[in-house]
Amino acid sequence: MAAPYFIFIVTGTGTKNEDGSDLFTPMAPRRVNELLEIFNKDRNSATPAIPIASRPATVIFVWFSCQETPPVVRYSSVSVVDGTIEPNRYSDSAKHYNDHWTTLAPTTSPINCRDNTTADPTTLPFVWSQPITIVSANPAHPARATAFSIVNVYQSVAWAPANSVLSVEFFTHGFFEGPVLNDTSDGSHSRTLRDSTDTDGRGAKDFQLTTDSSGVSIGTMGIDSSTNWLGDFISGFVSGGALRVYGCNIQDKGTDSTGTTRVVKSTTLQVLDGSYWRKIQIMPDASGIALRKGVDPGSAITWNVADQYRVENKDIQTQMAPLYPGLPPRIPDYYPTKNFADWQDIHYSVDSQFFVSSDKGANTLSKTFNQIKGFVARQTEKTYMYLAASAFNNSSINPKPVTISVFGPASGTCGGIESKKITMRLMHCEPSWIATTIYPLFFQAKYIDPTQSKKRYYTLFDSAVVDKIKAADSL
């Protein structure tokens, strides 16, 4: 029998639907149903969207369900053959989860299937299914005694049979540092090691490269100081596999005038909204006409940031503040800024190359096309998606190479929940014009994922896009 393939799906915590049901949890069975349709569509294709080498093949879905109490790992197996798989096989109703899913018992002794070739991978001995003990960092969310960490996922892929993982997919909250599984904090005070109680993505640590005592490039993924978890994580994928991040990239960390770190709405979005969107949609001028054509206007682009501040704070007060009665301690870091000067301090602190001292206090900004392009490149370089793609395309850690596509939200975008009328109701990326216009214009990035039944506007970060972003960094 041929070795099985694996697809990992992770659903995060923190949000409920209007009726009190979990928001992210049912996205796992919906996504599986969508993938079954893709398998059916590609059954006679020589170039299938999901890179299974040959049929028949066994595909095992491994689902880390973080919202449930206690958190649970489920798995389900399908046989991908030349015939048709039953569509809509998996119910997104919690009462039917056990119909097609088997619960994997937590284990404190997973087995590395790279070292132990006698272990049966279909029983998932390599899955790190034991939750960790955490302390919830966000008082707006209920405290959770145990939870899955993103490290559980990393280590499971790293110990899966080599060349067996088709994709790893996150359906969670998120921001530029990565998927937010449980909204914990990084209290490690280390530039390389993760906080052992932090469950969320930390791209700068998770995909950082270093060298071992022999001078060989390794990536520890912040888990320890010497194990090449990143190299093993990469070699777990089939060539042509994918890392997909559904969710937001709409927040920044900046510093105010006191040096305090604050979380604010994406500065990238603020800049692109003023310099591009308003120029072509709201108050078109000569630069807007050029931008609409996808060309450099050739002169500075000027926009009113004071107006942006007023609009943003009005939106926050009328739409967001009522959702947080009493304003729990963390919320004032994001909603709202105190005044225009405070707003500028925080946003302008994210890039001293783009925002110069004379910008502070001014009601307008004036920047060239290339300055804006360079700014977006530098903000993108901080994101989980870029850092993952950059590591995956580094020959020192991925010498074969194993080609892994990274799909995720462009800087300044967020995950919007699709209409209830859509059967495969997941998350799309919005505002879509950043993915469909800005990233193709600046970095020739694509946003079409062949494994999606509809356009969701998540940006593809591949080797070519990584190179384009690097080249624009100094502009």
Disulfide bonds with the S-S distance in Angstrom:
none
